[in-house]
Amino acid sequence: MKIDTILERAVRGERLSDDDALALFQCNDLTALGAAAHEVRLRLHPEPTVTYILERNINYSNICAADCDFCGFYAKPWDKLRGYVLPREVLDQKIAELTALGGRQILLQGGLHPTLKLEWYEEMLRHMKERHGIHIHGFSPPEIWWFHRITKKPLTEVIARLHEAGLDSIPGGGGEILVDRVRRQITKNKSLTDEWLAVMRAAHEVGLRGTATMMFGHVETVADRVEHMRRLRDLQDETGVFTAFICWTYQKSPELPLQCPTAGSHEYLKTTAIARLYLDNIAHFQSSWVTQGGKVGQVSLYYGCDDMGSTMMEENVVSAAGTVFSLNDKEIERLITGAGFRPQRRNFFYDPTDEPRRPSLVAAV
């Protein structure tokens, strides 16, 4: 009865407590959790549409000063065989391949490079914006905290300069679990919880928006997942900075230091549904077909998700751990239609068009 009461309250729009969320994690009635999450999704988005975006991931560099036990993509600065920084002509080629297919947005991320200056990133952004006119969903809070750290400039100044050069929004990568005990266990020399949140708070102060993420299914407890979501919900109450939430499961590989049981699709759908019930102030939820595959991605549209995310075109980080799923726009639309919804291409702001919309800086910055 307690679980039924919690679900009924969430469906009505009442805010759940941390204890409510913990109780839901003890519930194994996946169907009931999914049904309630879908009711919340329909209350927020009653239209029979599921959105997606035609986008390409571009990893401008894999050289990184951090050590993350879950990452098989990064290279240390002295690794001349694996480490790279993409030249401008390669960036142009990748973007041209996207725009030839009609795409108008890129997801731009790299590592924590120890020697590149802020001016280098500004020049890269300016080059891409002036030549291609695309929406640049770029960097991540750990990257931007790194820029702040090496330049010793305020976060708002760093973000304002990046925006002026061409940055349009900030992806929520590098969030993993926003609990310092967990972060210290799985990564070194990388932003901690308050630092990650400080970047997103500064982004709001400047006038940019971003997304929120959670990578789960490794060393964290369900209480850690709830604390992670609470920190996101609190910041969203304060700022409204997040347009969407995306969660995915850790992808285990024999090549990675972090070895733990792999969370399957049941745990993914359960966590997604509970997040949809708890995160009452984040409008959109993206499916993680990249880690779960197209069919589970399709099922997640009945577990709280209203968006199928990005076509990506290339994916280098998750695939480095051995998980490779790929979908183009036609396949994504087929999955949406097969689930009983109407596909709608969108931009970053979830406008019903893929035409980019450039945010404006806050006048006080």
N, C-alpha and C positions, 0 to 999 in steps of 0.2 A: 504493500500500500504506500510506503514511503516513496518508493521509486515512481509509482504512478502519480503521486502528488507533485513530486519534483518536476516530472515531465509536463504535467498539466499547467503548472505555474509558468514554466518556460514557454510553452506554447501561447499562453495568454500575454506574454511579454514581460513577466516579472523577472527581475534580476536574480540570478542564482548566486549563492554563496560558495566559498571554497569547499565547505563541508558538503554542500549539494553535489558539486562536481566530483568530489571524492567518492560519494555514494554511488554516483552513476558509473564510475570506473569499476565498482564492484559488481555492477549489473552485467549479466551475460546475455540478456535478452536483446540481441543486436537488432532485431526487427522493430522492437518498441523504441529503441534509441533512434534508429533511422527514421521511423515514422514521425516522431516528435521533431527531429531536426528538419525534416522536409516540410512540416507544417510551419516552422519558423521561417524557412526559406520562402514559402509561398506567401506568408504574411508580409515579408519584406519585399518580395518580387513576385507579385501575383501574375504577371504576364507570362505566357507559355513559351518563353525564350530562354536559351542558354547562349551565353556569349563566348567568344574566343578572340584571339588576336594573332595576326600574321606577323611574326617577329623572328629575328635571328639572334641567337647567343653568339657573342664574340668575346673571347678571352684574349685580351690584348697582350697579356704576359702570364706565365706560370711561375715566375721567380718570386719566392716568398720567404720573408724572414720569420714567419710563424712556423710552428710545428704542430700540426693537427693530426691526431692518431687515426682519424676517419677519412683522411684525404689522400688519394693516390695520384692526384693531378699535379701537385706543386713540385717545384725543383728548388734546391738551394742555390744561392747566388754563384757558388763556385762550380756548379754542375754544368759544364760547357756542352755536354752531349744532349741533355734534356731541356735545359733552360732556354727560354726564348722571349723576345719582345717583338711583336709584329711590326714590320715596316709599314709605312703609309700606303704603299701600293697594294699590299695584301689586305689591309683594312678596306681600301676602296673596292677591291675585287669582291670581297665578302658582302659589302653593302650593295654593290651593283647587282649581285645575284639575288639579293632579297628584293630590291626595288623592281627588278625585272618580273618578279612574281606578283607585284602589287603591294609588297610589305612597306610599312611606313615607320617601323620602330625597331630599335635594336636594344638588347640587354648586354651591357658592356661591363665586364668584370675582369679582375686580375688578382695578383697576389700583393703582398706587402713588400714592394720592391725597395731595397735599401738605399739606392742611389739616385733614382729618378726624382727630379725636382717638381714642385707644383707647377712651374711654368711649362714643363714637358706635357703634363696632363691637360693644361689649358690649351696648348698648341694642338694636341690631338683632338680635343673636343671641337675647337674652332675649325680645324680642317674638315672634320666630318660634317659639322652643321652647315658650313658654307658651301661645301661641294654637293651634299646629298639632301639637305633639308629635312632630315628624319628626326623623330622623337628619340632622344637618348635617355634611356632608363639605365642609369649608370652607377658603377661602383657599388659599395655596400658599406654599412656602418663601420666594420673593421678597417676597410680601406680608407675611409674618410677620417676616422680617428687616427690612423697612421699618418695621413697627410698633416693633420693638426699637430701630431706629436713631433714629426721631423721638421716642420716649419716653425713650430712654436707660435703659431698664429691662432686667434680664436676660431672656434668651429664655425661661427656664423660668417666670419670673413672668408674662410676656406670655401664654404659651400656657396656663398655669394659669388666668389670669383669663378668657381666651376660653372655655376649657372650662367654667368655673364659670357663664359666661353662656349656654352652650348648644352650643359646638363639640364634636363627637364624634370627628372624624378629619380628617386633613390630606391633600389630594390632592397628587400629586407634580408639579404643573405648574411651568413655569419652569425645568425641568431642562435642556431642550435637549441640549447636550453638556457634560458636566462636565469640561471642559478649559479653563483660563483663557484660553489663546491664542485658542480658538474663541469663547468668550463675549465677549471684548473686541472681536472682529472683527464680531460681529453684533448687539451690544447695548451700551448705555451706561446708567450710573446704576442698575445692577441687581446683585443679589447674585452673587458669584463662586462658584467651586466649593466651597471650604471653608465659606463662609457658608451655601450651600444645604444642605450636609450637616450643618452645625451645628444648623440648625433641626430637622431630622429626628432628630438625636441628642437634642436637648432635648425633643422630643415624646415620645421613648421614656422619658426621665428623668421626665417628668411622668406618663406612663401612657397616652399616646395612641399610635395607630398611623396609618400612612399608606400611600400607594402610591408606586411608583417609575416614572419615565417616561424616554423618550428620543425626541427629535425629530431625525431624521437626514436625510441626502440634501441637504445644502447645502454649506458650506465645509469640513466636517470630512473627515478621512481615515478609512479603516477602522481604523487604529491608534488614532485618537481615539475611535471607537466602543468599541473594546476597553478603553481606559483608563476611559471612562465606566462601562462595566459592571463593571470591577474596583473602582472607587470605591464603587459600589452594593453589590457583593458583600462588600467589606470592612466596610462599615457594617452590613450585614445580619448578618455573622458577629458583630459587636460587640453589636448591639442586638436583632435580630429585628423591627425596626420595620415592615418592609414586608409588606403582605398580598398585593400583586400587582405585576406589571410590565406596563407598556403602552408600546409604541413605535409611532411613526407617521412618515410621510414629510413633509418640508417641502412645503407647498402653494404653488407659485410663482404669482405674479400680476403682470401688467404694472404694477399700481399700487404694488408694493412695491419698496423700494430693493434688497433682496437678490434678485439675478437669477443663477440657476445652472440647470444641467440638472435636470429633474424626475426623481426616482427613481420607477420604476414598480413594478408588482405583483411582478415577479421579485425586485427588490432588497428589497422589503418582506418577502416570504416568506422569502428567504434570511437576512436580518438577524434576523427573528423566530426562525427555527429555531436559528441560532447562539446567540442570546441564551438560548434555552431550554436548550441544551446547556451553556452557560457559567455561567448564574446558577442553580447547583444548590441554593441556599438560599432562593430565593423561590418560594413554593408555587404561585401562580396566575399565569397569563398571560392578558391580555385581548386580544381581537381588535380591530383598529382599522378596523372597517367604516365609521367616520365619514369617514376619508380614502380608503379603498380601495373602498368600496361593498359591498353585501351579498354578492355572489357571491365576491369575494376574501376577505371576512370569513369566509364559510362554509369556503372552502378552508383558511384559516389554522387551522381546527380539526384539521387533519392536519399542521400545521407547529409544533406545540407549545402552541397555545392551548387552554385548557379552559373559557374564559368568553367570552361575547359582549358583555360590557360593559353599557352602559346604553342605555335607550331615549332618553334625553336630552330629548325633547320639543321643545327648542329648542337651537340651537347658533349662537353669534354670532361666535366667534373664527376658527375654520377657515373658516366660510362667508364671512367678510369678505375672504378671499383668493380666493373664487370657487368653492370646492368645497362642494357641497351634496348630502349623502346623508341620507336620513331613513328610519328604521324604527320601527314601533311594536311592542308586545309580541307581537302575533299574527304579524307578519312575522318577528321574531326567532325565535319558536318554530317557524315553518315552516322556516326555514333550518337550525335545529338538527336538527329531525326529518329533513329532507331529507338531512342529512349522516350520518344513521344513529345519532344520539344522542337521549337523552331530555332535554327542556328542564326546568330546575329554577330557579324564581325564588329569589333569595337576598337576604341583607342585606349590609352592608359587610364583615362578618367571615366571609363565606362559609358561614354557617349555612344549613341547608336550609329557610329560612323568610325572608320579607321583613319579619318583625317586628323593629323596631330593638332594639339592645342597647346600653345606655348604659355606656361605660367609666368606671372609677373612677380618681380621682387617686391617685398614689403617696403614701403617708402622709407621707413625708419632705418633700414639697413644700409 
